[in-house]
Amino acid sequence: MTTLVLDAQTGISGDMTVAALLDLGANFEKLQQVLATLPDQQFQIAVSRVRKSALNACDFKVTLTNGAADTDHDMNYLFGEKAHHPHTCHHEHPEASTEAHDLEHHHRDHRHLDDIFRLLDQTSATDRAKNIAKKIFTIVAEAEAKAHGVAIDEVHFHEVGALDSIVDILSVAVLIDDLNVDQVIVTALGEGYGEIRCQHGILPIPVPAVSYIAEAHGLTLSRIDCKGEFVTPTGAAIVAALKTAEQLPQRYKILKSGLGAGKRNYDRPSLLRASLVQATGDQCGQDKVIELSTNIDDSTAETLGFTLEKLYAHGALEAWFTPIYTKKCRPAYILSVLCKPDQQEKLENIIFSNTTTIGIRSREVFRRILKRHQLTVQTPYGDAEVKVCEVPDQEGVFHTRFYPEYETVKRLAKEHNLDLPGLYRLVQNAAENA
């Protein structure tokens, strides 16, 4: 199994991620083919080499041809003494000088989540790439909804609704899919300090969207001793959507690495390093997780079901109920949860706020994890996702086993009115013969 490592100790953004993945060896021609099917073609892309701190890095640039200004990299606008009012803004929507201009700008950049999903669905990207892109956009939408106090379907995207950011996020998804990695380790997430200008005023760094994403997904930020925004909302959402671990294996080989350059000129250059690594030694990985457990004897079944759904939605690795009898022979349940250490407090708060329990037990446990990766197979009814695992026999010899992903099989079964077991076997056969 090959694992992707993102070293974001000097920040991360959408274009930096695309550049790092391309430098790593992801297929640029495949990316161009997918971007050519994006319905809105008012953009051009360019890939070049640049030097940052005497290091040779890859640069990915999206240039809009719809007349929008590039304030995202305008240091005078973002950090200057006086604000000017170009047509677009990194985090917020700009003021418009006339009603006609306002209508034009609204049409160009004010997009809802459903609008963006429709754009993605019209591209030639694989189902897996589309799902990755949608996950990133959904994470940003949730943060924006919280920041503005509105429902998620009422969010008007600004930075990530602009065409250049749509191109960035779709590109990340396509390249991650092309590299066919199933584990992403983010070893560091460095953020600067200070303030940044947007149309509605001066915002503290990290900006609200980044703060909410970090809070909701348990991201750990490290302060960089440099003024400036090093982690953009798009970058934070990419980490939240892709990250499966924070720690490198004890022993590993670096198979390949790439370096993506940021465009803003700070005292400390922003560079994102991406590496493909392979753990050495045991064919199985091991990690440390927290097991939470609590006895519940006076909550309704509906409440318990809702709690389980919420735990999964906020990062629980696994959660389950065990029926028991407590004192006075009262029927009850043990709620058990596995989670990463940095998500313990958040999940404990969900349990406290949604059940009647007044105490939660916790302990560290170690897991032995089989190597796995995702595979997309073609069937007569459409593409299907399959999890491929390396499973040891009693003698320790590893064999490949295929597990069709339930959600994919369920969707195809509904679309074509097929029985689930038969379609499951068809997908499994396709994977075994791929």
Residue, then its C-alpha position, 0 to 999 in steps of 0.5 A: m500500500t502506498t501512502l500520501v504524506l502532505d507536509a504543510q508546515t508552511g501552509i496549504s492552499g488549493d493551488m499549492t496542493v495541485a502543484a505538489l501533486l503534479d510535481l509528485g507525478a500525477n497525470f497532467e494530461k488526465l487533469q487537462q481532459v477533465l478540466a476541458t469538460l467543466p461547463d464554465q471555461q472562462f479560465q486558463i491553467a499554466v504549470s511552471r517551475v519557480r524558485k522559493s528559498a533557493l528551492n525548485a518548486c512547481d507552480f500551478k496557476v489559474t488565470l480567469t478570462n472573465g475579467a475578475a481581478d486576482t486579489d487572492h495574491d495581491m499583497n497590497y490589497l490583502f495586507g496594505e494600509k488602504a483597501h481598494h475595491p477590485h472585482t473579487c476578494h479572497h474570502e468575501h464578496p466585493e462591493a459593486s459600484t453599479e447595480a448592473h455590475d452587481l448583477e453580473h458579479h452575482h451571476r459569476d461568483h455567487r454560487h450555492l452548493d447545489d450549483i457547484f455540485r451540478l458543475l462537477d457532475q457535468t465533468s468527465a471526472t470519475d465518481r471517486a474524484k467527484n465525491i472527493a471534490k464534493k466532500i471538500f466543498t461540503i466542508v467549506a459550506e458547513a464552515e461558511a454556514k456556521a460563520h454566517g449563521v445560515a443553513i447550509d443550502e443558503v450559503h453563498f460561496h465567495e472564495v470557493g465559489a469563484l471559478d479559480s477555486i472550483v478549478d483548484i478543488l476539482s484538480v486536487a480531487v482528480l489528481i488524488d484519484d489518479l495517484n490511487v492513494d487511500q491513506v493521507i498523512v498530514t504531518a504538520l499544518g502551519e499557520g501564521y498570525g495577524e490580520i487579512r483584509c476582506q470586503h467586510g473588513i479586517l479578519p484575524i488569522p486564522v480566518p473564521a472559515v479555517s477556524y471552524i474547519a479546524e474545530a469541526h474536524g480536529l485539525t491541529l495547527s502549528r503557529i508560524d512565527c511570520k505574519g500572514e495567512f498560510v492556511t486558506p479555507t480551501g487548504a483547510a478543507i482539503v486536509a479535513a477531507l483527505k487526512t486519515a492520520e497525523q503520524l508517519p510510520q516508524r519505518y518507511k521508504i520515500l518513493k517519490s516527492g514533489l514540492g508545490a509553491g505558494k504565490r504570496n510573498y511572505d517573509r517565510p516562503s510557503l511551500l507544500r511538500a507531497s511524498l509517496v511513502q511505503a511502510t517497511g517491516d510488518q505488512c500491517g500497520q498499527d496505530k493508537v486510538i481511544e476507546l470511549s464507553t458509557n452505560i445508558d439505561d434511560s435514553t430512547a432508541e431514537t435518541l441513541g440512533f441519532t447520537l450514533e449518526k452524529l458521532y460518525a458525522h464528526g469523525a468517529l472511526e467506529a461506534w456501536f451499542t452492546p445490550i446489557y443488564t445493570k443494577k436492579c436488572r434494568p436493561a441498558y446499552i453500552l455505547s462504545v466509540l473508537c476515535k483518534p486522540d485529538q477527537q476525544e473531547k469533541l466526541e465526548n461532548i456529543i455523547f454528553s449533549n445527546t444522551t442522558t449519561i453523566g460519565i464516560r470511560s476512556r482508554e488507549v487501545f492499539r489496532r493492527i490495520l490491514k493494508r488497503h486501497q481503493l479501486t474503481v472498476q467498470t461494470p455494465y451499469g457504471d463505475a463501482e468503488v471497491k476496497v482492496c485489502e491484503v489479508p494474511d493467512q495462518e502462515g502469514v502469507f498475504h492474499t488480496r481480498f476485494y470488498p465492494e463499497y456498499e454505497t456504490v453498489k446500493r446506488l447502482a442497484k437503485e438506478h437500474n432496479l437490480d437486486l443487491p446481492g447479485l450486483y455485489r457479486l458482479v462488482q466483486n468479480a469485476a475487481e478480481n478480474a481487473 
